[in-house]
Amino acid sequence: MAYTVHDPEAFFAAIVARLISSTGKPIGLAEAPADTTYPYAVVYPLRDESSEGSLEDPTEMVVWAWQVTCVSDGPGGAQVMQRLARIALNGHIPVVAGVGTTPIEMPDGSGILPDNAARPTLFYSTDRFQCFTSV
């Protein structure tokens, strides 16, 4: 029995590319971007939410989940980046070769929180997004 193995690299490259092209801001994948001009965002892949499929291939469909952490040196900048990321992703259908995807949804949004240990103080939001994919 063969199981489908989805390619997270191609999927998350499409998410990062969408954020860069839609926001015009620096975006990193699992780490801060090389250009940390505020505001910027980081995409953090999370664990797969679930998988489903036929008896022959129970991993045919996967729910990818990720967090977009928006960072700025003021609460207003973090909110601007959060809004831009939400506009870019909510309802967007990622294009990944050989993979069918559903529109992106945001099951969990966040407020803006300060990191008072950072100097200067930085402000963050941490929205969580997800998308169904299948081959």
C-alpha positions in Angstrom: 0.0 0.0 0.0 1.4 3.4 -1.0 0.8 6.5 1.1 0.9 10.0 -0.2 3.7 12.2 1.2 2.9 15.9 0.7 5.7 18.3 0.1 5.7 21.0 2.8 8.5 22.9 1.1 6.5 23.7 -2.0 3.4 24.5 -0.1 5.0 26.9 2.3 7.0 28.5 -0.4 3.7 29.3 -2.1 2.4 30.9 1.2 5.5 33.0 1.6 5.4 34.1 -2.0 1.8 35.1 -1.6 2.6 37.2 1.5 5.6 38.9 -0.2 3.7 39.8 -3.4 0.5 40.9 -1.6 2.0 42.9 1.3 5.3 44.2 -0.2 6.8 43.5 3.3 9.7 41.3 4.3 8.5 37.7 5.1 10.5 34.9 6.6 9.9 31.1 6.8 10.5 29.8 10.4 12.9 32.6 11.1 13.1 36.4 10.7 13.7 37.5 7.1 17.1 38.9 6.1 15.5 42.4 5.9 14.0 43.1 9.3 12.6 46.5 8.4 9.4 46.9 10.5 6.8 45.7 10.1 7.6 42.2 8.9 6.2 38.7 9.3 7.4 35.1 9.8 5.5 32.0 8.6 5.8 29.1 11.1 4.6 25.7 9.8 2.6 23.9 12.5 1.8 20.3 12.8 -0.6 18.8 10.2 -4.1 19.2 11.6 -5.4 15.9 10.1 -5.2 13.5 7.2 -8.0 11.6 5.4 -8.4 9.5 2.3 -9.4 6.1 1.0 -8.4 2.8 2.5 -5.7 2.5 -0.1 -4.3 6.0 0.7 -5.4 7.4 4.1 -3.0 10.4 3.8 -4.4 11.5 0.4 -5.8 14.7 2.0 -3.9 16.8 4.6 -4.9 19.9 6.5 -1.8 22.1 6.6 -1.7 24.6 9.5 0.6 27.6 10.0 1.1 30.7 12.1 1.9 34.1 10.7 3.7 36.1 13.4 3.6 39.9 12.6 6.4 41.9 14.2 6.9 45.7 14.6 8.4 48.2 16.9 5.0 49.6 17.8 1.5 48.2 18.2 0.2 50.1 15.2 2.8 48.6 12.9 2.0 45.1 14.1 -1.7 45.7 13.5 -0.9 47.0 10.0 1.1 43.9 9.2 -1.6 41.6 10.7 -4.2 43.3 8.5 -2.1 42.9 5.3 -1.4 39.3 6.1 -5.1 38.6 6.7 -6.1 40.3 3.4 -3.4 38.3 1.5 -4.4 34.9 2.9 -8.1 34.8 3.9 -9.9 33.1 1.0 -6.7 32.7 -1.2 -6.3 29.4 -3.0 -2.6 28.5 -3.0 -1.2 27.1 -6.3 1.1 24.2 -5.9 2.0 21.9 -8.8 0.2 18.6 -8.5 -1.8 19.5 -5.4 -5.4 20.5 -5.1 -6.1 23.2 -2.4 -9.1 24.8 -0.8 -9.3 28.5 0.1 -7.3 29.5 3.2 -9.2 30.1 6.4 -8.2 31.6 9.7 -9.5 29.5 12.6 -7.6 31.5 15.2 -6.7 35.2 15.3 -4.8 37.1 17.9 -4.5 40.4 19.5 -1.3 42.4 19.7 1.1 41.6 22.5 4.3 43.4 23.6 7.7 41.7 24.2 8.9 43.9 27.0 12.2 41.9 27.3 13.2 43.0 23.8 15.0 46.4 23.5 13.3 48.3 22.0 10.0 46.7 23.0 8.6 44.7 20.1 4.9 44.0 19.3 3.5 40.8 17.9 0.4 39.2 16.6 0.1 35.4 16.0 -2.8 34.5 13.6 -3.2 30.8 12.7 -4.3 29.8 9.2 -5.1 26.4 7.6 -5.8 24.9 4.2 -7.0 21.5 2.9 -4.7 19.9 0.3 -5.0 16.7 -1.7 -3.3 14.9 -4.6 
